[in-house]
Amino acid sequence: MRDPAQQDPAQWDPVQYQRYSDERSRPFYELIARIAATSPRYVLDLGCGTGDLTAALAERWPDAEVAGVDNSARMLEAAEATLARFHGRSQRRAPAGSLTFRHGDVREFVPSRAPDVIVCNAVLQWVAGHHELVSRWAAMLPAGGWLAFQVPANFDQPSHQILRELAGSARWRDQLAGAAVTRQADSPRDYLELLAGARCEVDAWETTYLHVLHGDDPVLDWYKGSGLRPALAALRPEQAAEFLGEYAGRLRAAYPAQSFGTVLPFRRVFVVARRRG
């Protein structure tokens, strides 16, 4: 199976992805809180998904032209509904800026002019060798421009260890040969050194969230909206059901339910860089 950035983007399910929208959006807001841009004119959200968080950028900078880019037609359909809600709210304020969404591959997208702010939230884990892409984005910025991204970095946790073991097992290795079930964020220091070498002042850090999830098989439900998508896209429906059953059983042992819910530790790496003059 191809890299998720290249395969049919219809594999992404906006409803499933947003099932834990509060937990998934928290890192985004903590990321952009460290962007000190006051009056950017052009803001990009690369890998915008359903656009809800892109709309938050447009509300923060109402005079800016804010553009979301994604390669999933299903996500962009959801973004159209986001756009309608945004316009309903913004009619009362008549902002000078705008919010738009467009189809595009973040690896190849070239903006029409230099962006003042580039945001990329939970996308780069799908892009093999993304150092080169991050460097290219930094080079797009004008002096004083901002690049901010966060990347999941929990690939050493049971959720991903189990997924890799299953994908490599005799039962599944043929069906999932080449499935992109392993992606790894680099360390904050790696990103700091990369962007410092690209003439940026860099703030890099990591956080491990302890998400308390509820319901039956909540960890499975979480990954059905994200990390499992490449594997599920490679399987026929009956195979996917069998695979999910096996994966769910092992997740229950690794993440036992407690009286208050099921704890999912989730590590993320954050980077905010400002281009020097």
LOGU-997174 format. One record per residue (C-alpha): residue in three letters; x, y negated, z. Coordinates in steps of 0.02 Angstrom, whole numbers, plus 50000, padded with zeros to 5 digits. Each point is the difference from the previous one (the first is absolute). Layout:
REM LOGU-997174
ALAXYZ;...
END
This chain:
REM LOGU-997174
MET500005000050000;ARG500604982549961;ASP500434986150121;PRO498374992850073;ALA500464983349923;GLN499925008449828;GLN498605012750017;ASP498154996849977;PRO499614986850131;ALA498195006150010;GLN500625012050135;TRP499834985850126;ASP498364999450095;PRO499604982650071;VAL498685006650120;GLN501145013250073;TYR501464987950012;GLN498984987050094;ARG499335012450127;TYR501354994050119;SER500074982349934;ASP500324991950170;GLU501535010850032;ARG500644998449821;SER499784981049995;ARG500854996150165;PRO501785001649929;PHE499534988449857;TYR499474986150118;GLU501555002350108;LEU501064999249843;ILE499264984149927;ALA500014991450170;ARG501904998849978;ILE499864991049832;ALA500264981650037;ALA499504993349829;THR498884984750025;SER499344995549828;PRO500455013149870;ARG499284997549827;TYR500125017949933;VAL499815015450110;LEU500125018149941;ASP499335015550089;LEU500825014749911;GLY499055016250025;CYS498464990950062;GLY498815014850009;THR498224994750040;GLY500524981850015;ASP499344996950175;LEU501724995250063;THR500364990049842;ALA498454989750042;ALA500764996950172;LEU501504992249912;ALA498844988849900;GLU499134994650159;ARG501654996350085;TRP500614989549852;PRO498384993349923;ASP500904988349879;ALA501075014049926;GLU499735010749847;VAL499965017450076;ALA500115015349886;GLY499825018350047;VAL500785013449889;ASP499615018750006;ASN500085014849881;SER498435008850064;ALA498404996649904;ARG498975006350148;MET500874988450121;LEU499774985449882;GLU498145003849987;ALA499934998250188;ALA501014983949984;GLU498634992749890;ALA498805001950145;THR501304991850113;LEU500114985749877;ALA498114997450003;ARG500014999450190;PHE501464987849998;HIS499124988349879;GLY498455000650109;ARG501024994350150;SER501064987349906;GLN498554990749920;ARG499764991150164;ARG501794993549997;ALA500294997149814;PRO501865004650010;ALA501194993649867;GLY500835017049980;SER499405016449927;LEU499965018850027;THR500195012349856;PHE500355018549977;ARG500845008549855;HIS500555017349945;GLY501875002950001;ASP501425011250057;VAL500954991550140;ARG501645007149933;GLU499794991149834;PHE498934984950040;VAL500794983449948;PRO499124984350062;SER499664985649883;ARG501014988550111;ALA501045001050159;PRO498925005050149;ASP500204990650163;VAL499485015250102;ILE500045018549957;VAL499135012250117;CYS500065018949982;ASN499085010150132;ALA500245019050017;VAL500465002949817;LEU501885002249984;GLN499975017350080;TRP499285005949834;VAL501394992349896;ALA501575010549983;GLY501584989650014;HIS499084984250045;HIS501574990550051;GLU500204994049821;LEU498204994249996;VAL500164990550164;SER501564991349934;ARG499094995349841;TRP498564992550098;ALA501204989850106;ALA500814993349841;MET498294993949939;LEU499824988350148;PRO500434981649992;ALA501054992450139;GLY498935000750156;GLY498905013949931;TRP499455014750107;LEU499985019049978;ALA499105010550130;PHE499685018749999;GLN499675014350119;VAL500305018449967;PRO499395015350097;ALA501475009350073;ASN499255015050089;PHE500595013349880;ASP500925009450136;GLN498385002350097;PRO498985016350004;SER498724993349876;HIS501324999149863;GLN501055014850056;ILE498475011149989;LEU499534992849830;ARG501745003249931;GLU500025017750071;LEU498315004149923;ALA500464992449832;GLY501575010749997;SER499175016150057;ALA499745015049886;ARG498134996549994;TRP500154982049940;ARG501714997049925;ASP499475003249820;GLN498434989150010;LEU500924986050089;ALA501675000949910;GLY500604982249984;ALA498594992750104;ALA500614984150082;VAL499645004950179;THR501624993250070;ARG500434981649997;GLN501114991450125;ALA500194982150057;ASP501754993950032;SER500554993050167;PRO499734981650043;ARG501894997649993;ASP500085007049822;TYR498714987549941;LEU500824985950096;GLU501685003249918;LEU499205001949828;LEU499074983550008;ALA501374990450090;GLY501055004449848;ALA498634992549891;ARG500184982850081;CYS498595002250125;GLU499784996750184;VAL499265016250065;ASP498925005350146;ALA499875019050007;TRP499255010950136;GLU499045015950033;THR498475004450104;THR499245016750050;TYR498124998750021;LEU499055012450107;HIS498345001049909;VAL498615007950101;LEU498865008449873;HIS498275007450029;GLY498925013349920;ASP500355017449933;ASP501715002349919;PRO500374981350001;VAL501845001849951;LEU499475010049848;ASP498714986649961;TRP501364986750012;TYR501185008649878;LYS498605004549878;GLY499974981349965;SER501874998149972;GLY501405012850013;LEU498975014849940;ARG499414991749840;PRO501415006649888;ALA499765017950060;LEU498104999449984;ALA500134992549825;ALA501055014949945;LEU498765013250060;ARG498335006249936;PRO498554996550120;GLU499955017750069;GLN501894999850024;ALA499924983150084;ALA498715006550124;GLU501125014950042;PHE501534989050017;LEU499094987650113;GLY499385014250111;GLU501765006550025;TYR500714982650027;ALA498624995350122;GLY500315015250109;ARG501824995850020;LEU499634981650032;ARG498835004550143;ALA501435009150086;ALA501224985749969;TYR498784986250049;PRO498855007350134;ALA498404991050039;GLN499914992450174;SER498554993450102;PHE500274982349933;GLY500405004749820;THR501435006549892;VAL501644990450004;LEU500874997249833;PRO501734992150019;PHE500394989849845;ARG501674991349971;ARG500124985549877;VAL501454989349938;PHE499724981349970;VAL501034987649901;VAL499744981349976;ALA501294990949894;ARG500184981849949;ARG501054995449849;ARG501384987750038;GLY500294984849892;
END
